[in-house]
Amino acid sequence: MTKQRSIIASLVAAFAVTFPAAAGTTSTYSTISPDKCRQLTADVESGSVTFSCPGINSIDVWVGEGDLRTFLAYGPNPLKQCVSQQTFSAFNVAGPTLEWRLDGGVPFATIIRYKMNNGQNREFNFLTVTTLRGGQACHIAYVDGSLPKHNQTARDLADTTARTFDCATDTPQLVSERHTQLNAIVSGVPCSADAIMKFQQ
């Protein structure tokens, strides 16, 4: 076992053993499938479109698709959130299933799978964990879909990190054996000064 593989295996095991879901923490699900959403805008020239999809607890999900990449944001002011500028560098599509993590029925994080192609006919995927803290929303972790127990690892990261993560100062975690440089696979991370100013207004 390589050193990198050993570190990742230890991390996955630590989350599974050390951080059990808190009492009252549950999951529920919604979809961002276009046939379940309402189209907001469409730009014929660029091919970009935006949708509003029903979420939970009256929190709508904003979906932006452009340049063969997907962006998500939440609530009544999605474009003021840092998360609306965050996606993967590779061509990608998200969902359609969106998992919501709730504490006592109140959502504090989401988890969604991004599927990608590296341009050389090699497909891969990541679970992306997003914090929902009032007006803040941003990515807090990326979990490689090829790892064992990646679904549970994403939930554990949501449960232990989302409620204290500061979008203005904290950097998302990357959990992967194949990818080690965060900025090599994602864009909009960390949150830009412009995005921070928007969601602080």
C-alpha positions in Angstrom: 0.0 0.0 0.0 1.4 3.4 -1.0 1.9 6.2 1.6 -0.9 8.2 -0.1 -3.3 5.3 -0.2 -2.5 4.6 3.5 -3.3 8.2 4.4 -6.6 8.1 2.6 -7.6 4.7 4.0 -6.9 6.0 7.5 -8.9 9.1 6.9 -11.9 7.1 5.7 -11.7 4.8 8.6 -11.4 7.7 11.1 -14.6 9.3 9.8 -16.5 6.0 9.9 -15.4 5.2 13.5 -14.8 8.5 15.3 -17.6 10.7 14.0 -21.0 8.8 14.1 -24.0 10.8 13.0 -25.3 13.0 15.8 -28.7 12.1 17.2 -31.4 13.7 15.2 -29.2 14.0 12.1 -31.0 12.6 9.1 -31.1 12.7 5.3 -33.8 13.5 2.8 -33.7 13.9 -0.9 -34.8 16.1 -3.8 -34.0 16.2 -7.5 -32.6 18.8 -9.9 -33.8 16.9 -13.0 -34.8 19.6 -15.5 -38.3 18.1 -16.0 -39.0 18.7 -12.3 -37.6 22.3 -12.4 -38.7 25.7 -13.8 -36.5 27.3 -16.4 -35.5 30.9 -15.5 -33.2 32.0 -18.3 -31.8 30.7 -21.6 -29.0 32.2 -23.7 -29.1 30.8 -27.2 -25.8 32.2 -28.2 -23.8 30.7 -25.3 -26.1 27.8 -24.6 -26.3 28.6 -20.9 -29.5 28.0 -19.0 -30.7 28.5 -15.4 -33.4 26.6 -13.5 -35.2 26.8 -10.2 -35.8 23.4 -8.6 -38.0 22.7 -5.5 -35.8 21.7 -2.6 -37.0 21.2 1.0 -38.3 23.5 3.7 -39.2 26.1 1.0 -35.5 26.3 0.0 -35.3 26.4 -3.8 -32.2 25.1 -5.6 -30.8 27.4 -8.3 -29.1 25.4 -11.1 -26.9 27.1 -13.7 -25.6 25.2 -16.7 -23.0 26.8 -19.0 -19.8 25.9 -20.9 -20.7 22.2 -20.2 -20.5 22.7 -16.4 -23.0 22.8 -13.6 -23.3 25.3 -10.8 -25.7 25.1 -7.8 -26.9 27.6 -5.2 -29.7 27.8 -2.6 -32.5 30.0 -1.3 -33.9 33.4 -2.3 -30.5 35.1 -3.2 -28.5 32.3 -4.9 -26.2 34.6 -7.0 -25.0 36.3 -3.8 -23.6 32.9 -2.6 -20.0 31.8 -3.2 -21.3 28.4 -4.2 -22.9 29.8 -7.3 -19.3 30.3 -8.7 -17.9 26.9 -7.7 -17.7 23.9 -9.9 -15.2 21.4 -11.3 -12.7 22.4 -14.0 -13.5 19.4 -16.2 -16.8 19.2 -18.2 -19.4 18.0 -15.7 -23.0 17.4 -14.9 -24.4 17.2 -11.3 -27.1 15.0 -9.8 -29.9 14.6 -10.5 -30.3 13.4 -6.8 -29.6 15.9 -4.1 -29.1 14.7 -0.6 -29.9 17.1 2.3 -28.5 16.6 5.7 -30.8 17.8 8.5 -30.5 18.4 12.2 -33.9 18.3 13.9 -35.5 18.8 10.5 -33.4 21.8 9.6 -31.1 21.5 6.6 -27.4 22.4 7.3 -25.7 20.7 4.3 -26.2 19.1 0.9 -24.4 16.4 -0.9 -24.5 15.8 -4.7 -22.5 13.8 -7.2 -20.7 15.5 -10.0 -19.9 13.3 -13.0 -17.0 14.3 -15.2 -14.9 13.5 -18.2 -11.3 14.5 -18.4 -11.4 14.9 -22.2 -9.7 11.7 -22.9 -12.8 9.5 -22.5 -12.0 8.8 -18.9 -14.9 9.3 -16.6 -14.8 10.0 -12.9 -17.0 11.4 -10.2 -16.9 13.3 -6.9 -19.5 13.8 -4.1 -19.5 17.5 -3.3 -20.5 18.6 0.2 -22.0 22.1 0.6 -22.6 24.0 3.8 -25.9 25.9 4.3 -25.4 28.6 7.0 -27.9 31.4 6.8 -26.9 33.4 3.8 -23.7 31.5 3.3 -23.3 28.5 1.0 -20.1 27.1 -0.3 -18.3 23.8 -1.0 -16.7 22.3 2.1 -15.5 18.9 0.8 -14.9 16.8 -2.3 -15.0 13.0 -1.9 -13.7 10.8 -4.7 -16.5 8.5 -5.8 -14.0 5.7 -6.4 -13.2 5.4 -2.7 -14.9 2.7 -0.5 -17.7 4.1 1.7 -17.5 7.4 -0.1 -21.2 8.1 0.6 -20.8 7.7 4.3 -17.5 9.7 4.3 -19.4 12.6 2.6 -22.1 12.4 5.2 -19.6 12.4 8.1 -17.8 15.4 6.6 -21.1 17.2 6.4 -22.0 16.4 9.9 -18.7 17.3 11.5 -17.7 20.3 9.4 -20.7 22.1 7.7 -22.0 23.8 10.8 -18.7 25.5 11.7 -17.2 26.0 8.2 -16.6 29.7 7.3 -16.9 30.3 3.6 -14.8 33.5 3.9 -11.8 31.9 5.5 -11.8 28.1 5.3 -10.6 25.8 2.5 -12.6 22.7 1.4 -11.2 19.3 2.0 -10.2 17.0 -0.8 -10.5 13.2 -0.1 -9.0 11.3 -3.0 -6.2 8.9 -3.9 -5.9 10.0 -7.5 -6.1 13.8 -7.1 -4.0 15.7 -4.6 -4.2 19.3 -5.8 -7.5 21.0 -5.0 -7.1 23.9 -7.5 -6.2 21.5 -10.3 -9.7 20.0 -10.3 -12.1 22.7 -9.1 -12.7 26.4 -9.8 -14.0 29.1 -7.5 -12.1 27.7 -4.5 -11.4 29.3 -2.1 -14.2 31.9 -2.3 -13.2 35.0 -4.2 -13.2 38.4 -2.4 -16.1 39.4 -4.7 -18.2 36.4 -3.7 -17.4 37.0 0.0 -18.5 40.6 -0.3 -21.8 39.6 -2.0 -22.9 37.1 0.7 -21.9 39.5 3.5 -24.1 42.2 2.2 
